[in-house]
Amino acid sequence: MPTSGYLSQSLRRPLPTKDDGILRTVADAAGYMMALSKDRQRAHWQRAARLLLEEAHAHDLSRQVELALFYDRQLDLRSGRLQSAETTMHA
């Protein structure tokens, strides 16, 4: 199980999901993955889970989670939340 220090790390950027969520931390991504239905547990999510369990660099995990969301058509690319969240991070 990943350590609390690892789980508290920020993803490389906030990832808005089509269910109105925003994944900001490794813990957010872990919770999202744990809630996936069986029919969504494909290779791209299995890779993300492996990175999580290995406590891979948060940047690498973030890229894989973003890719998995994109493949599942759950990354909200049109969301204004993505731009506003990135602006807040860089301010």
PDB file with one MODEL, atoms N, CA, C and O in Angstrom:
MODEL        1
ATOM      1  N   MET A   1       0.847  -1.185   0.000  1.00  0.00           N
ATOM      2  CA  MET A   1       0.000   0.000   0.000  1.00  0.00           C
ATOM      3  C   MET A   1       0.888   1.242   0.000  1.00  0.00           C
ATOM      4  O   MET A   1       1.847   1.311   0.768  1.00  0.00           O
ATOM      5  N   PRO A   2       0.585   2.218  -0.843  1.00  0.00           N
ATOM      6  CA  PRO A   2       1.389   3.444  -0.904  1.00  0.00           C
ATOM      7  C   PRO A   2       1.376   4.199   0.433  1.00  0.00           C
ATOM      8  O   PRO A   2       0.404   4.149   1.186  1.00  0.00           O
ATOM      9  N   THR A   3       2.465   4.886   0.696  1.00  0.00           N
ATOM     10  CA  THR A   3       2.591   5.656   1.932  1.00  0.00           C
ATOM     11  C   THR A   3       1.774   6.941   1.855  1.00  0.00           C
ATOM     12  O   THR A   3       1.445   7.419   0.770  1.00  0.00           O
ATOM     13  N   SER A   4       1.454   7.490   3.026  1.00  0.00           N
ATOM     14  CA  SER A   4       0.657   8.726   3.053  1.00  0.00           C
ATOM     15  C   SER A   4       1.409   9.888   2.410  1.00  0.00           C
ATOM     16  O   SER A   4       0.790  10.760   1.799  1.00  0.00           O
ATOM     17  N   GLY A   5       2.727   9.910   2.539  1.00  0.00           N
ATOM     18  CA  GLY A   5       3.515  10.966   1.889  1.00  0.00           C
ATOM     19  C   GLY A   5       3.403  10.909   0.384  1.00  0.00           C
ATOM     20  O   GLY A   5       3.320  11.939  -0.284  1.00  0.00           O
ATOM     21  N   TYR A   6       3.400   9.699  -0.146  1.00  0.00           N
ATOM     22  CA  TYR A   6       3.257   9.527  -1.593  1.00  0.00           C
ATOM     23  C   TYR A   6       1.856   9.929  -2.039  1.00  0.00           C
ATOM     24  O   TYR A   6       1.695  10.630  -3.039  1.00  0.00           O
ATOM     25  N   LEU A   7       0.857   9.490  -1.307  1.00  0.00           N
ATOM     26  CA  LEU A   7      -0.534   9.777  -1.674  1.00  0.00           C
ATOM     27  C   LEU A   7      -0.843  11.274  -1.652  1.00  0.00           C
ATOM     28  O   LEU A   7      -1.734  11.735  -2.366  1.00  0.00           O
ATOM     29  N   SER A   8      -0.119  12.025  -0.846  1.00  0.00           N
ATOM     30  CA  SER A   8      -0.394  13.464  -0.743  1.00  0.00           C
ATOM     31  C   SER A   8       0.277  14.286  -1.842  1.00  0.00           C
ATOM     32  O   SER A   8       0.032  15.488  -1.943  1.00  0.00           O
ATOM     33  N   GLN A   9       1.116  13.662  -2.665  1.00  0.00           N
ATOM     34  CA  GLN A   9       1.791  14.397  -3.742  1.00  0.00           C
ATOM     35  C   GLN A   9       0.787  14.866  -4.799  1.00  0.00           C
ATOM     36  O   GLN A   9      -0.209  14.200  -5.081  1.00  0.00           O
ATOM     37  N   SER A  10       1.081  16.016  -5.362  1.00  0.00           N
ATOM     38  CA  SER A  10       0.235  16.570  -6.422  1.00  0.00           C
ATOM     39  C   SER A  10       0.533  15.893  -7.751  1.00  0.00           C
ATOM     40  O   SER A  10       1.673  15.527  -8.037  1.00  0.00           O
ATOM     41  N   LEU A  11      -0.514  15.734  -8.560  1.00  0.00           N
ATOM     42  CA  LEU A  11      -0.319  15.290  -9.931  1.00  0.00           C
ATOM     43  C   LEU A  11       0.313  16.438 -10.705  1.00  0.00           C
ATOM     44  O   LEU A  11       0.353  17.563 -10.208  1.00  0.00           O
ATOM     45  N   ARG A  12       0.802  16.182 -11.893  1.00  0.00           N
ATOM     46  CA  ARG A  12       1.502  17.233 -12.651  1.00  0.00           C
ATOM     47  C   ARG A  12       0.580  18.372 -13.051  1.00  0.00           C
ATOM     48  O   ARG A  12       1.034  19.496 -13.266  1.00  0.00           O
ATOM     49  N   ARG A  13      -0.702  18.089 -13.151  1.00  0.00           N
ATOM     50  CA  ARG A  13      -1.718  19.121 -13.353  1.00  0.00           C
ATOM     51  C   ARG A  13      -3.061  18.517 -12.929  1.00  0.00           C
ATOM     52  O   ARG A  13      -3.219  17.297 -12.957  1.00  0.00           O
ATOM     53  N   PRO A  14      -4.020  19.343 -12.541  1.00  0.00           N
ATOM     54  CA  PRO A  14      -5.347  18.815 -12.189  1.00  0.00           C
ATOM     55  C   PRO A  14      -6.000  18.180 -13.414  1.00  0.00           C
ATOM     56  O   PRO A  14      -5.911  18.705 -14.524  1.00  0.00           O
ATOM     57  N   LEU A  15      -6.650  17.053 -13.197  1.00  0.00           N
ATOM     58  CA  LEU A  15      -7.287  16.317 -14.291  1.00  0.00           C
ATOM     59  C   LEU A  15      -8.797  16.302 -14.082  1.00  0.00           C
ATOM     60  O   LEU A  15      -9.301  15.545 -13.252  1.00  0.00           O
ATOM     61  N   PRO A  16      -9.527  17.138 -14.833  1.00  0.00           N
ATOM     62  CA  PRO A  16     -10.993  17.149 -14.692  1.00  0.00           C
ATOM     63  C   PRO A  16     -11.612  15.937 -15.371  1.00  0.00           C
ATOM     64  O   PRO A  16     -11.224  15.563 -16.478  1.00  0.00           O
ATOM     65  N   THR A  17     -12.565  15.340 -14.703  1.00  0.00           N
ATOM     66  CA  THR A  17     -13.246  14.168 -15.242  1.00  0.00           C
ATOM     67  C   THR A  17     -14.663  14.546 -15.651  1.00  0.00           C
ATOM     68  O   THR A  17     -15.220  15.531 -15.167  1.00  0.00           O
ATOM     69  N   LYS A  18     -15.229  13.764 -16.532  1.00  0.00           N
ATOM     70  CA  LYS A  18     -16.574  14.062 -17.032  1.00  0.00           C
ATOM     71  C   LYS A  18     -17.663  13.850 -15.993  1.00  0.00           C
ATOM     72  O   LYS A  18     -18.814  14.222 -16.222  1.00  0.00           O
ATOM     73  N   ASP A  19     -17.318  13.257 -14.853  1.00  0.00           N
ATOM     74  CA  ASP A  19     -18.304  13.121 -13.780  1.00  0.00           C
ATOM     75  C   ASP A  19     -18.199  14.290 -12.797  1.00  0.00           C
ATOM     76  O   ASP A  19     -18.630  14.183 -11.649  1.00  0.00           O
ATOM     77  N   ASP A  20     -17.628  15.399 -13.252  1.00  0.00           N
ATOM     78  CA  ASP A  20     -17.478  16.648 -12.493  1.00  0.00           C
ATOM     79  C   ASP A  20     -16.468  16.577 -11.365  1.00  0.00           C
ATOM     80  O   ASP A  20     -16.490  17.415 -10.463  1.00  0.00           O
ATOM     81  N   GLY A  21     -15.590  15.602 -11.400  1.00  0.00           N
ATOM     82  CA  GLY A  21     -14.519  15.534 -10.414  1.00  0.00           C
ATOM     83  C   GLY A  21     -13.259  16.175 -10.969  1.00  0.00           C
ATOM     84  O   GLY A  21     -13.150  16.433 -12.168  1.00  0.00           O
ATOM     85  N   ILE A  22     -12.314  16.426 -10.082  1.00  0.00           N
ATOM     86  CA  ILE A  22     -10.990  16.892 -10.494  1.00  0.00           C
ATOM     87  C   ILE A  22      -9.973  16.113  -9.676  1.00  0.00           C
ATOM     88  O   ILE A  22      -9.988  16.156  -8.446  1.00  0.00           O
ATOM     89  N   LEU A  23      -9.099  15.407 -10.360  1.00  0.00           N
ATOM     90  CA  LEU A  23      -8.045  14.652  -9.694  1.00  0.00           C
ATOM     91  C   LEU A  23      -6.840  15.572  -9.541  1.00  0.00           C
ATOM     92  O   LEU A  23      -6.262  16.023 -10.530  1.00  0.00           O
ATOM     93  N   ARG A  24      -6.470  15.843  -8.299  1.00  0.00           N
ATOM     94  CA  ARG A  24      -5.364  16.771  -8.036  1.00  0.00           C
ATOM     95  C   ARG A  24      -4.157  16.087  -7.394  1.00  0.00           C
ATOM     96  O   ARG A  24      -3.020  16.523  -7.575  1.00  0.00           O
ATOM     97  N   THR A  25      -4.409  15.023  -6.649  1.00  0.00           N
ATOM     98  CA  THR A  25      -3.334  14.354  -5.920  1.00  0.00           C
ATOM     99  C   THR A  25      -3.285  12.873  -6.285  1.00  0.00           C
ATOM    100  O   THR A  25      -4.195  12.332  -6.914  1.00  0.00           O
ATOM    101  N   VAL A  26      -2.194  12.239  -5.869  1.00  0.00           N
ATOM    102  CA  VAL A  26      -2.071  10.801  -6.059  1.00  0.00           C
ATOM    103  C   VAL A  26      -3.226  10.091  -5.357  1.00  0.00           C
ATOM    104  O   VAL A  26      -3.762   9.112  -5.878  1.00  0.00           O
ATOM    105  N   ALA A  27      -3.611  10.579  -4.174  1.00  0.00           N
ATOM    106  CA  ALA A  27      -4.739   9.979  -3.448  1.00  0.00           C
ATOM    107  C   ALA A  27      -6.033  10.094  -4.241  1.00  0.00           C
ATOM    108  O   ALA A  27      -6.826   9.152  -4.261  1.00  0.00           O
ATOM    109  N   ASP A  28      -6.262  11.230  -4.894  1.00  0.00           N
ATOM    110  CA  ASP A  28      -7.457  11.388  -5.733  1.00  0.00           C
ATOM    111  C   ASP A  28      -7.455  10.348  -6.854  1.00  0.00           C
ATOM    112  O   ASP A  28      -8.474   9.715  -7.130  1.00  0.00           O
ATOM    113  N   ALA A  29      -6.297  10.183  -7.494  1.00  0.00           N
ATOM    114  CA  ALA A  29      -6.185   9.209  -8.587  1.00  0.00           C
ATOM    115  C   ALA A  29      -6.407   7.787  -8.065  1.00  0.00           C
ATOM    116  O   ALA A  29      -7.077   6.984  -8.714  1.00  0.00           O
ATOM    117  N   ALA A  30      -5.848   7.479  -6.901  1.00  0.00           N
ATOM    118  CA  ALA A  30      -6.015   6.147  -6.313  1.00  0.00           C
ATOM    119  C   ALA A  30      -7.487   5.875  -6.010  1.00  0.00           C
ATOM    120  O   ALA A  30      -7.994   4.793  -6.306  1.00  0.00           O
ATOM    121  N   GLY A  31      -8.162   6.846  -5.428  1.00  0.00           N
ATOM    122  CA  GLY A  31      -9.582   6.686  -5.133  1.00  0.00           C
ATOM    123  C   GLY A  31     -10.407   6.491  -6.390  1.00  0.00           C
ATOM    124  O   GLY A  31     -11.336   5.684  -6.413  1.00  0.00           O
ATOM    125  N   TYR A  32     -10.070   7.227  -7.428  1.00  0.00           N
ATOM    126  CA  TYR A  32     -10.770   7.104  -8.704  1.00  0.00           C
ATOM    127  C   TYR A  32     -10.580   5.695  -9.267  1.00  0.00           C
ATOM    128  O   TYR A  32     -11.531   5.069  -9.736  1.00  0.00           O
ATOM    129  N   MET A  33      -9.341   5.205  -9.213  1.00  0.00           N
ATOM    130  CA  MET A  33      -9.062   3.873  -9.752  1.00  0.00           C
ATOM    131  C   MET A  33      -9.771   2.788  -8.944  1.00  0.00           C
ATOM    132  O   MET A  33     -10.262   1.814  -9.515  1.00  0.00           O
ATOM    133  N   MET A  34      -9.827   2.945  -7.650  1.00  0.00           N
ATOM    134  CA  MET A  34     -10.486   1.952  -6.797  1.00  0.00           C
ATOM    135  C   MET A  34     -11.986   1.868  -7.090  1.00  0.00           C
ATOM    136  O   MET A  34     -12.604   0.821  -6.898  1.00  0.00           O
ATOM    137  N   ALA A  35     -12.559   2.963  -7.551  1.00  0.00           N
ATOM    138  CA  ALA A  35     -13.999   3.013  -7.812  1.00  0.00           C
ATOM    139  C   ALA A  35     -14.374   2.567  -9.226  1.00  0.00           C
ATOM    140  O   ALA A  35     -15.558   2.530  -9.562  1.00  0.00           O
ATOM    141  N   LEU A  36     -13.396   2.233 -10.051  1.00  0.00           N
ATOM    142  CA  LEU A  36     -13.686   1.825 -11.428  1.00  0.00           C
ATOM    143  C   LEU A  36     -14.497   0.533 -11.453  1.00  0.00           C
ATOM    144  O   LEU A  36     -14.253  -0.392 -10.679  1.00  0.00           O
ATOM    145  N   SER A  37     -15.452   0.496 -12.352  1.00  0.00           N
ATOM    146  CA  SER A  37     -16.218  -0.729 -12.548  1.00  0.00           C
ATOM    147  C   SER A  37     -15.341  -1.761 -13.261  1.00  0.00           C
ATOM    148  O   SER A  37     -14.344  -1.412 -13.893  1.00  0.00           O
ATOM    149  N   LYS A  38     -15.717  -3.007 -13.154  1.00  0.00           N
ATOM    150  CA  LYS A  38     -14.936  -4.096 -13.772  1.00  0.00           C
ATOM    151  C   LYS A  38     -14.765  -3.905 -15.279  1.00  0.00           C
ATOM    152  O   LYS A  38     -13.713  -4.232 -15.828  1.00  0.00           O
ATOM    153  N   ASP A  39     -15.785  -3.380 -15.945  1.00  0.00           N
ATOM    154  CA  ASP A  39     -15.700  -3.226 -17.398  1.00  0.00           C
ATOM    155  C   ASP A  39     -14.735  -2.119 -17.816  1.00  0.00           C
ATOM    156  O   ASP A  39     -14.371  -2.044 -18.990  1.00  0.00           O
ATOM    157  N   ARG A  40     -14.311  -1.257 -16.891  1.00  0.00           N
ATOM    158  CA  ARG A  40     -13.345  -0.203 -17.220  1.00  0.00           C
ATOM    159  C   ARG A  40     -11.924  -0.558 -16.805  1.00  0.00           C
ATOM    160  O   ARG A  40     -11.008   0.231 -17.039  1.00  0.00           O
ATOM    161  N   GLN A  41     -11.718  -1.700 -16.207  1.00  0.00           N
ATOM    162  CA  GLN A  41     -10.388  -2.080 -15.736  1.00  0.00           C
ATOM    163  C   GLN A  41      -9.595  -2.713 -16.870  1.00  0.00           C
ATOM    164  O   GLN A  41      -9.426  -3.930 -16.941  1.00  0.00           O
ATOM    165  N   ARG A  42      -9.121  -1.853 -17.744  1.00  0.00           N
ATOM    166  CA  ARG A  42      -8.368  -2.285 -18.919  1.00  0.00           C
ATOM    167  C   ARG A  42      -6.878  -2.086 -18.689  1.00  0.00           C
ATOM    168  O   ARG A  42      -6.461  -1.636 -17.621  1.00  0.00           O
ATOM    169  N   ALA A  43      -6.076  -2.423 -19.697  1.00  0.00           N
ATOM    170  CA  ALA A  43      -4.616  -2.380 -19.583  1.00  0.00           C
ATOM    171  C   ALA A  43      -4.103  -1.000 -19.168  1.00  0.00           C
ATOM    172  O   ALA A  43      -3.155  -0.907 -18.389  1.00  0.00           O
ATOM    173  N   HIS A  44      -4.715   0.070 -19.678  1.00  0.00           N
ATOM    174  CA  HIS A  44      -4.208   1.403 -19.334  1.00  0.00           C
ATOM    175  C   HIS A  44      -4.428   1.715 -17.846  1.00  0.00           C
ATOM    176  O   HIS A  44      -3.617   2.411 -17.235  1.00  0.00           O
ATOM    177  N   TRP A  45      -5.511   1.209 -17.270  1.00  0.00           N
ATOM    178  CA  TRP A  45      -5.727   1.397 -15.825  1.00  0.00           C
ATOM    179  C   TRP A  45      -4.853   0.446 -15.023  1.00  0.00           C
ATOM    180  O   TRP A  45      -4.408   0.794 -13.929  1.00  0.00           O
ATOM    181  N   GLN A  46      -4.600  -0.744 -15.544  1.00  0.00           N
ATOM    182  CA  GLN A  46      -3.721  -1.684 -14.849  1.00  0.00           C
ATOM    183  C   GLN A  46      -2.306  -1.128 -14.760  1.00  0.00           C
ATOM    184  O   GLN A  46      -1.625  -1.298 -13.749  1.00  0.00           O
ATOM    185  N   ARG A  47      -1.874  -0.468 -15.817  1.00  0.00           N
ATOM    186  CA  ARG A  47      -0.545   0.183 -15.807  1.00  0.00           C
ATOM    187  C   ARG A  47      -0.521   1.286 -14.762  1.00  0.00           C
ATOM    188  O   ARG A  47       0.454   1.406 -14.020  1.00  0.00           O
ATOM    189  N   ALA A  48      -1.562   2.085 -14.688  1.00  0.00           N
ATOM    190  CA  ALA A  48      -1.624   3.150 -13.680  1.00  0.00           C
ATOM    191  C   ALA A  48      -1.597   2.558 -12.269  1.00  0.00           C
ATOM    192  O   ALA A  48      -0.919   3.083 -11.387  1.00  0.00           O
ATOM    193  N   ALA A  49      -2.332   1.469 -12.060  1.00  0.00           N
ATOM    194  CA  ALA A  49      -2.351   0.822 -10.744  1.00  0.00           C
ATOM    195  C   ALA A  49      -0.970   0.284 -10.385  1.00  0.00           C
ATOM    196  O   ALA A  49      -0.547   0.383  -9.233  1.00  0.00           O
ATOM    197  N   ARG A  50      -0.272  -0.278 -11.353  1.00  0.00           N
ATOM    198  CA  ARG A  50       1.084  -0.783 -11.109  1.00  0.00           C
ATOM    199  C   ARG A  50       2.016   0.359 -10.709  1.00  0.00           C
ATOM    200  O   ARG A  50       2.806   0.214  -9.776  1.00  0.00           O
ATOM    201  N   LEU A  51       1.931   1.498 -11.411  1.00  0.00           N
ATOM    202  CA  LEU A  51       2.755   2.657 -11.063  1.00  0.00           C
ATOM    203  C   LEU A  51       2.438   3.143  -9.647  1.00  0.00           C
ATOM    204  O   LEU A  51       3.336   3.515  -8.892  1.00  0.00           O
ATOM    205  N   LEU A  52       1.169   3.135  -9.305  1.00  0.00           N
ATOM    206  CA  LEU A  52       0.744   3.555  -7.969  1.00  0.00           C
ATOM    207  C   LEU A  52       1.342   2.638  -6.903  1.00  0.00           C
ATOM    208  O   LEU A  52       1.906   3.115  -5.918  1.00  0.00           O
ATOM    209  N   LEU A  53       1.223   1.341  -7.096  1.00  0.00           N
ATOM    210  CA  LEU A  53       1.736   0.386  -6.110  1.00  0.00           C
ATOM    211  C   LEU A  53       3.259   0.433  -5.990  1.00  0.00           C
ATOM    212  O   LEU A  53       3.811   0.173  -4.921  1.00  0.00           O
ATOM    213  N   GLU A  54       3.928   0.765  -7.088  1.00  0.00           N
ATOM    214  CA  GLU A  54       5.391   0.888  -7.088  1.00  0.00           C
ATOM    215  C   GLU A  54       5.842   2.248  -6.558  1.00  0.00           C
ATOM    216  O   GLU A  54       7.039   2.500  -6.423  1.00  0.00           O
ATOM    217  N   GLU A  55       4.886   3.116  -6.261  1.00  0.00           N
ATOM    218  CA  GLU A  55       5.164   4.497  -5.849  1.00  0.00           C
ATOM    219  C   GLU A  55       6.085   5.182  -6.853  1.00  0.00           C
ATOM    220  O   GLU A  55       7.074   5.822  -6.493  1.00  0.00           O
ATOM    221  N   ALA A  56       5.723   5.024  -8.126  1.00  0.00           N
ATOM    222  CA  ALA A  56       6.464   5.682  -9.202  1.00  0.00           C
ATOM    223  C   ALA A  56       6.358   7.199  -9.025  1.00  0.00           C
ATOM    224  O   ALA A  56       5.489   7.695  -8.309  1.00  0.00           O
ATOM    225  N   HIS A  57       7.238   7.906  -9.677  1.00  0.00           N
ATOM    226  CA  HIS A  57       7.214   9.373  -9.603  1.00  0.00           C
ATOM    227  C   HIS A  57       5.800   9.862  -9.931  1.00  0.00           C
ATOM    228  O   HIS A  57       5.170   9.370 -10.866  1.00  0.00           O
ATOM    229  N   ALA A  58       5.317  10.815  -9.168  1.00  0.00           N
ATOM    230  CA  ALA A  58       3.945  11.325  -9.348  1.00  0.00           C
ATOM    231  C   ALA A  58       3.723  11.845 -10.761  1.00  0.00           C
ATOM    232  O   ALA A  58       2.613  11.749 -11.286  1.00  0.00           O
ATOM    233  N   HIS A  59       4.753  12.390 -11.380  1.00  0.00           N
ATOM    234  CA  HIS A  59       4.632  12.884 -12.757  1.00  0.00           C
ATOM    235  C   HIS A  59       4.310  11.724 -13.713  1.00  0.00           C
ATOM    236  O   HIS A  59       3.456  11.857 -14.590  1.00  0.00           O
ATOM    237  N   ASP A  60       4.992  10.597 -13.538  1.00  0.00           N
ATOM    238  CA  ASP A  60       4.749   9.437 -14.399  1.00  0.00           C
ATOM    239  C   ASP A  60       3.356   8.867 -14.170  1.00  0.00           C
ATOM    240  O   ASP A  60       2.661   8.517 -15.123  1.00  0.00           O
ATOM    241  N   LEU A  61       2.948   8.774 -12.910  1.00  0.00           N
ATOM    242  CA  LEU A  61       1.601   8.294 -12.600  1.00  0.00           C
ATOM    243  C   LEU A  61       0.564   9.235 -13.204  1.00  0.00           C
ATOM    244  O   LEU A  61      -0.425   8.783 -13.780  1.00  0.00           O
ATOM    245  N   SER A  62       0.781  10.516 -13.077  1.00  0.00           N
ATOM    246  CA  SER A  62      -0.145  11.513 -13.599  1.00  0.00           C
ATOM    247  C   SER A  62      -0.326  11.360 -15.108  1.00  0.00           C
ATOM    248  O   SER A  62      -1.447  11.418 -15.613  1.00  0.00           O
ATOM    249  N   ARG A  63       0.767  11.168 -15.812  1.00  0.00           N
ATOM    250  CA  ARG A  63       0.684  10.990 -17.274  1.00  0.00           C
ATOM    251  C   ARG A  63      -0.125   9.758 -17.632  1.00  0.00           C
ATOM    252  O   ARG A  63      -0.919   9.786 -18.572  1.00  0.00           O
ATOM    253  N   GLN A  64       0.071   8.669 -16.885  1.00  0.00           N
ATOM    254  CA  GLN A  64      -0.657   7.436 -17.187  1.00  0.00           C
ATOM    255  C   GLN A  64      -2.135   7.570 -16.852  1.00  0.00           C
ATOM    256  O   GLN A  64      -2.981   7.078 -17.598  1.00  0.00           O
ATOM    257  N   VAL A  65      -2.459   8.228 -15.742  1.00  0.00           N
ATOM    258  CA  VAL A  65      -3.861   8.439 -15.377  1.00  0.00           C
ATOM    259  C   VAL A  65      -4.538   9.328 -16.417  1.00  0.00           C
ATOM    260  O   VAL A  65      -5.674   9.070 -16.813  1.00  0.00           O
ATOM    261  N   GLU A  66      -3.843  10.367 -16.855  1.00  0.00           N
ATOM    262  CA  GLU A  66      -4.403  11.241 -17.889  1.00  0.00           C
ATOM    263  C   GLU A  66      -4.661  10.451 -19.176  1.00  0.00           C
ATOM    264  O   GLU A  66      -5.704  10.618 -19.810  1.00  0.00           O
ATOM    265  N   LEU A  67      -3.727   9.607 -19.555  1.00  0.00           N
ATOM    266  CA  LEU A  67      -3.890   8.779 -20.746  1.00  0.00           C
ATOM    267  C   LEU A  67      -5.063   7.806 -20.578  1.00  0.00           C
ATOM    268  O   LEU A  67      -5.858   7.629 -21.501  1.00  0.00           O
ATOM    269  N   ALA A  68      -5.170   7.186 -19.423  1.00  0.00           N
ATOM    270  CA  ALA A  68      -6.261   6.240 -19.169  1.00  0.00           C
ATOM    271  C   ALA A  68      -7.619   6.947 -19.208  1.00  0.00           C
ATOM    272  O   ALA A  68      -8.581   6.419 -19.766  1.00  0.00           O
ATOM    273  N   LEU A  69      -7.692   8.127 -18.621  1.00  0.00           N
ATOM    274  CA  LEU A  69      -8.938   8.903 -18.685  1.00  0.00           C
ATOM    275  C   LEU A  69      -9.281   9.237 -20.130  1.00  0.00           C
ATOM    276  O   LEU A  69     -10.439   9.153 -20.538  1.00  0.00           O
ATOM    277  N   PHE A  70      -8.269   9.613 -20.900  1.00  0.00           N
ATOM    278  CA  PHE A  70      -8.478   9.950 -22.308  1.00  0.00           C
ATOM    279  C   PHE A  70      -8.988   8.729 -23.088  1.00  0.00           C
ATOM    280  O   PHE A  70      -9.946   8.839 -23.853  1.00  0.00           O
ATOM    281  N   TYR A  71      -8.349   7.571 -22.895  1.00  0.00           N
ATOM    282  CA  TYR A  71      -8.780   6.352 -23.584  1.00  0.00           C
ATOM    283  C   TYR A  71     -10.218   5.978 -23.234  1.00  0.00           C
ATOM    284  O   TYR A  71     -10.969   5.498 -24.083  1.00  0.00           O
ATOM    285  N   ASP A  72     -10.587   6.202 -21.989  1.00  0.00           N
ATOM    286  CA  ASP A  72     -11.950   5.892 -21.544  1.00  0.00           C
ATOM    287  C   ASP A  72     -12.950   7.000 -21.871  1.00  0.00           C
ATOM    288  O   ASP A  72     -14.131   6.892 -21.541  1.00  0.00           O
ATOM    289  N   ARG A  73     -12.479   8.055 -22.514  1.00  0.00           N
ATOM    290  CA  ARG A  73     -13.306   9.215 -22.845  1.00  0.00           C
ATOM    291  C   ARG A  73     -13.905   9.853 -21.587  1.00  0.00           C
ATOM    292  O   ARG A  73     -15.048  10.310 -21.586  1.00  0.00           O
ATOM    293  N   GLN A  74     -13.107   9.870 -20.525  1.00  0.00           N
ATOM    294  CA  GLN A  74     -13.560  10.460 -19.268  1.00  0.00           C
ATOM    295  C   GLN A  74     -12.770  11.701 -18.881  1.00  0.00           C
ATOM    296  O   GLN A  74     -13.078  12.326 -17.867  1.00  0.00           O
ATOM    297  N   LEU A  75     -11.763  12.075 -19.658  1.00  0.00           N
ATOM    298  CA  LEU A  75     -11.014  13.304 -19.419  1.00  0.00           C
ATOM    299  C   LEU A  75     -11.808  14.451 -20.023  1.00  0.00           C
ATOM    300  O   LEU A  75     -12.086  14.462 -21.223  1.00  0.00           O
ATOM    301  N   ASP A  76     -12.166  15.403 -19.197  1.00  0.00           N
ATOM    302  CA  ASP A  76     -13.010  16.510 -19.649  1.00  0.00           C
ATOM    303  C   ASP A  76     -12.142  17.579 -20.289  1.00  0.00           C
ATOM    304  O   ASP A  76     -11.738  18.541 -19.636  1.00  0.00           O
ATOM    305  N   LEU A  77     -11.858  17.401 -21.582  1.00  0.00           N
ATOM    306  CA  LEU A  77     -10.973  18.312 -22.308  1.00  0.00           C
ATOM    307  C   LEU A  77     -11.599  19.678 -22.560  1.00  0.00           C
ATOM    308  O   LEU A  77     -10.882  20.662 -22.739  1.00  0.00           O
ATOM    309  N   ARG A  78     -12.908  19.749 -22.576  1.00  0.00           N
ATOM    310  CA  ARG A  78     -13.586  21.022 -22.847  1.00  0.00           C
ATOM    311  C   ARG A  78     -13.848  21.813 -21.581  1.00  0.00           C
ATOM    312  O   ARG A  78     -14.374  22.924 -21.640  1.00  0.00           O
ATOM    313  N   SER A  79     -13.497  21.265 -20.468  1.00  0.00           N
ATOM    314  CA  SER A  79     -13.805  21.898 -19.191  1.00  0.00           C
ATOM    315  C   SER A  79     -12.984  23.159 -18.969  1.00  0.00           C
ATOM    316  O   SER A  79     -11.768  23.159 -19.160  1.00  0.00           O
ATOM    317  N   GLY A  80     -13.648  24.220 -18.570  1.00  0.00           N
ATOM    318  CA  GLY A  80     -12.962  25.431 -18.146  1.00  0.00           C
ATOM    319  C   GLY A  80     -12.227  25.201 -16.841  1.00  0.00           C
ATOM    320  O   GLY A  80     -11.356  25.981 -16.457  1.00  0.00           O
ATOM    321  N   ARG A  81     -12.592  24.104 -16.153  1.00  0.00           N
ATOM    322  CA  ARG A  81     -11.940  23.785 -14.883  1.00  0.00           C
ATOM    323  C   ARG A  81     -10.472  23.450 -15.091  1.00  0.00           C
ATOM    324  O   ARG A  81      -9.655  23.693 -14.204  1.00  0.00           O
ATOM    325  N   LEU A  82     -10.123  22.896 -16.249  1.00  0.00           N
ATOM    326  CA  LEU A  82      -8.738  22.551 -16.521  1.00  0.00           C
ATOM    327  C   LEU A  82      -7.889  23.808 -16.607  1.00  0.00           C
ATOM    328  O   LEU A  82      -6.836  23.892 -15.975  1.00  0.00           O
ATOM    329  N   GLN A  83      -8.336  24.782 -17.382  1.00  0.00           N
ATOM    330  CA  GLN A  83      -7.570  26.006 -17.528  1.00  0.00           C
ATOM    331  C   GLN A  83      -7.518  26.794 -16.210  1.00  0.00           C
ATOM    332  O   GLN A  83      -6.459  27.299 -15.837  1.00  0.00           O
ATOM    333  N   SER A  84      -8.642  26.899 -15.513  1.00  0.00           N
ATOM    334  CA  SER A  84      -8.647  27.670 -14.270  1.00  0.00           C
ATOM    335  C   SER A  84      -7.812  26.989 -13.200  1.00  0.00           C
ATOM    336  O   SER A  84      -7.166  27.671 -12.405  1.00  0.00           O
ATOM    337  N   ALA A  85      -7.808  25.664 -13.159  1.00  0.00           N
ATOM    338  CA  ALA A  85      -7.014  24.948 -12.179  1.00  0.00           C
ATOM    339  C   ALA A  85      -5.529  25.107 -12.470  1.00  0.00           C
ATOM    340  O   ALA A  85      -4.728  25.245 -11.546  1.00  0.00           O
ATOM    341  N   GLU A  86      -5.151  25.088 -13.757  1.00  0.00           N
ATOM    342  CA  GLU A  86      -3.739  25.271 -14.100  1.00  0.00           C
ATOM    343  C   GLU A  86      -3.296  26.697 -13.805  1.00  0.00           C
ATOM    344  O   GLU A  86      -2.171  26.908 -13.350  1.00  0.00           O
ATOM    345  N   THR A  87      -4.147  27.667 -14.052  1.00  0.00           N
ATOM    346  CA  THR A  87      -3.824  29.051 -13.764  1.00  0.00           C
ATOM    347  C   THR A  87      -3.589  29.233 -12.264  1.00  0.00           C
ATOM    348  O   THR A  87      -2.653  29.920 -11.857  1.00  0.00           O
ATOM    349  N   THR A  88      -4.433  28.621 -11.453  1.00  0.00           N
ATOM    350  CA  THR A  88      -4.301  28.713 -10.006  1.00  0.00           C
ATOM    351  C   THR A  88      -2.984  28.094  -9.550  1.00  0.00           C
ATOM    352  O   THR A  88      -2.333  28.624  -8.649  1.00  0.00           O
ATOM    353  N   MET A  89      -2.586  26.984 -10.158  1.00  0.00           N
ATOM    354  CA  MET A  89      -1.356  26.312  -9.764  1.00  0.00           C
ATOM    355  C   MET A  89      -0.137  27.162 -10.081  1.00  0.00           C
ATOM    356  O   MET A  89       0.841  27.125  -9.335  1.00  0.00           O
ATOM    357  N   HIS A  90      -0.166  27.918 -11.154  1.00  0.00           N
ATOM    358  CA  HIS A  90       1.000  28.692 -11.584  1.00  0.00           C
ATOM    359  C   HIS A  90       0.997  30.117 -11.052  1.00  0.00           C
ATOM    360  O   HIS A  90       1.941  30.867 -11.300  1.00  0.00           O
ATOM    361  N   ALA A  91      -0.029  30.497 -10.338  1.00  0.00           N
ATOM    362  CA  ALA A  91      -0.102  31.873  -9.814  1.00  0.00           C
ATOM    363  C   ALA A  91       0.746  32.045  -8.586  1.00  0.00           C
ATOM    364  O   ALA A  91       0.798  33.137  -8.020  1.00  0.00           O
TER     365      ALA A  91
ENDMDL
END
